[in-house]
Amino acid sequence: MKTEFDATVDTTGWEKKSFFVRLILAQALREMVDYGMDYVSEKATENLAGLRHKAGTPSPTPGELPVTQITGHLHGAVRILRINSVLGKVFIDSGKAPYAAKVHEGTVDERGNYIMQPRRFMREAAMDSREVLYNVFYIAIKKRVQEVGRITYGI
């Protein structure tokens, strides 16, 4: 009695499917960057929306967020910039608030003691966004994979 076994590897359609996967990833990355820039910008702006106080008076909440305001220029200087499809940036317009780095990093005397405590409004906004952006990316990919599945299989 003769037995034959055939094994066939069929990759029909995989090239087309891999194209869709690359397309899905590119779209999800663009969506994540757009959402991320908006989210970080909003959080940074919230971190700069503290109580108003007069110039020359000590901050009522030194080293804490939200940053207290004197003029409101720093609060209004948060900007976003799309660099390319997978890269965006949230920054402070130095023309509107040239002192932003000093507020963010604090200022120190010659001994290294803080004169003004750091208030890391941008770092905190970026750190807050990490988990949110992972979820946005996951949901965007999942949604698009389901859409491609319906298109590919005629569902």
C-alpha positions as CSV (number, residue, x, y, z in Angstrom):
1,M,0.0,0.0,0.0
2,K,1.5,3.3,-1.1
3,T,0.9,6.5,0.8
4,E,1.6,10.0,-0.5
5,F,1.5,13.2,1.4
6,D,1.3,16.5,-0.3
7,A,2.0,19.8,1.5
8,T,1.1,23.0,-0.2
9,V,2.0,26.4,1.0
10,D,-0.3,28.9,-0.5
11,T,0.6,32.6,0.0
12,T,-2.0,33.8,-2.5
13,G,-3.2,37.2,-1.4
14,W,-0.4,37.8,1.2
15,E,1.3,40.5,-0.9
16,K,-2.0,42.3,-1.1
17,K,-2.7,41.9,2.6
18,S,0.8,43.1,3.5
19,F,0.2,46.2,1.5
20,F,-2.9,46.8,3.5
21,V,-1.1,46.2,6.8
22,R,1.5,48.8,5.8
23,L,-1.2,51.2,4.8
24,I,-3.1,50.6,8.1
25,L,0.1,51.3,10.1
26,A,0.8,54.5,8.3
27,Q,-2.7,55.7,8.8
28,A,-2.8,54.8,12.4
29,L,0.6,56.5,13.0
30,R,-0.7,59.7,11.4
31,E,-3.8,59.6,13.5
32,M,-1.7,59.0,16.7
33,V,0.6,61.9,15.9
34,D,-2.3,64.2,15.3
35,Y,-4.1,63.1,18.4
36,G,-0.9,63.2,20.4
37,M,0.0,66.8,19.4
38,D,-3.5,68.0,20.3
39,Y,-3.4,66.1,23.6
40,V,0.0,67.2,24.8
41,S,-0.8,70.8,23.7
42,E,-4.0,70.8,25.7
43,K,-2.3,69.2,28.8
44,A,0.6,71.7,28.6
45,T,-1.8,74.6,28.3
46,E,-3.7,73.2,31.4
47,N,-0.4,73.0,33.2
48,L,0.1,76.7,32.5
49,A,-3.3,77.8,33.6
50,G,-2.7,78.6,37.3
51,L,-3.8,81.4,39.4
52,R,-2.9,84.9,38.4
53,H,-0.7,87.0,40.6
54,K,1.1,90.4,40.4
55,A,4.6,90.7,38.9
56,G,7.3,90.9,41.6
57,T,5.3,89.0,44.1
58,P,6.3,85.4,45.0
59,S,4.3,82.6,43.5
60,P,1.7,81.3,45.8
61,T,2.5,77.7,44.6
62,P,6.2,77.6,43.9
63,G,7.3,74.4,42.1
64,E,3.8,73.2,41.6
65,L,1.5,72.7,38.6
66,P,-0.4,74.5,37.3
67,V,2.1,77.3,36.8
68,T,0.9,80.6,38.2
69,Q,0.4,83.4,35.7
70,I,1.5,87.0,35.7
71,T,1.0,88.0,32.0
72,G,-0.5,84.9,30.6
73,H,2.0,85.0,27.7
74,L,3.4,81.5,28.5
75,H,-0.1,80.0,28.7
76,G,-0.8,81.4,25.2
77,A,2.5,80.4,23.7
78,V,1.9,76.6,23.3
79,R,2.2,75.6,19.7
80,I,2.1,72.5,17.6
81,L,4.0,71.7,14.4
82,R,3.5,68.8,12.0
83,I,7.0,67.8,10.8
84,N,6.1,64.8,8.6
85,S,3.6,62.0,8.6
86,V,5.0,60.3,11.7
87,L,6.5,63.2,13.6
88,G,5.0,66.2,15.3
89,K,6.2,68.6,17.9
90,V,4.6,70.6,20.7
91,F,6.6,73.6,21.8
92,I,6.6,77.0,23.3
93,D,6.9,80.0,21.0
94,S,10.0,81.6,22.3
95,G,9.0,84.9,20.7
96,K,5.9,85.0,22.9
97,A,7.5,83.6,26.1
98,P,11.4,83.7,26.0
99,Y,11.5,82.7,29.7
100,A,9.7,79.4,29.2
101,A,12.9,77.3,29.7
102,K,13.6,79.0,33.0
103,V,10.0,78.3,34.2
104,H,10.2,74.6,33.1
105,E,13.7,73.9,34.4
106,G,13.9,76.4,37.3
107,T,16.8,78.7,38.0
108,V,19.7,78.0,40.3
109,D,22.3,80.2,42.0
110,E,26.1,79.7,41.8
111,R,25.9,77.0,44.5
112,G,23.3,75.0,42.6
113,N,20.4,75.9,44.9
114,Y,17.1,76.6,43.2
115,I,16.1,80.3,43.1
116,M,13.0,79.4,41.2
117,Q,11.7,75.8,41.5
118,P,11.2,73.9,38.2
119,R,7.7,73.5,37.0
120,R,7.9,70.9,34.2
121,F,4.7,71.7,32.5
122,M,5.8,70.2,29.1
123,R,7.4,67.0,30.5
124,E,4.3,66.3,32.6
125,A,2.0,66.8,29.6
126,A,4.1,64.4,27.6
127,M,4.3,61.8,30.3
128,D,0.5,62.0,30.8
129,S,0.0,61.3,27.1
130,R,1.9,58.0,26.8
131,E,-0.8,55.5,27.8
132,V,-3.5,57.5,26.0
133,L,-1.4,57.4,22.7
134,Y,-0.8,53.7,23.0
135,N,-4.6,53.2,23.3
136,V,-5.3,55.6,20.4
137,F,-2.8,53.7,18.2
138,Y,-4.2,50.3,19.2
139,I,-7.8,51.3,18.5
140,A,-6.9,52.9,15.2
141,I,-5.1,49.8,14.0
142,K,-7.9,47.5,15.2
143,K,-10.6,49.6,13.5
144,R,-8.7,49.6,10.2
145,V,-7.9,45.9,10.3
146,Q,-11.6,45.2,10.7
147,E,-12.4,47.5,7.8
148,V,-9.8,45.8,5.6
149,G,-11.1,42.4,6.6
150,R,-14.6,43.4,5.4
151,I,-13.2,44.8,2.1
152,T,-10.8,41.8,1.5
153,Y,-13.4,39.1,2.3
154,G,-16.5,40.9,0.9
155,I,-18.2,41.0,4.3
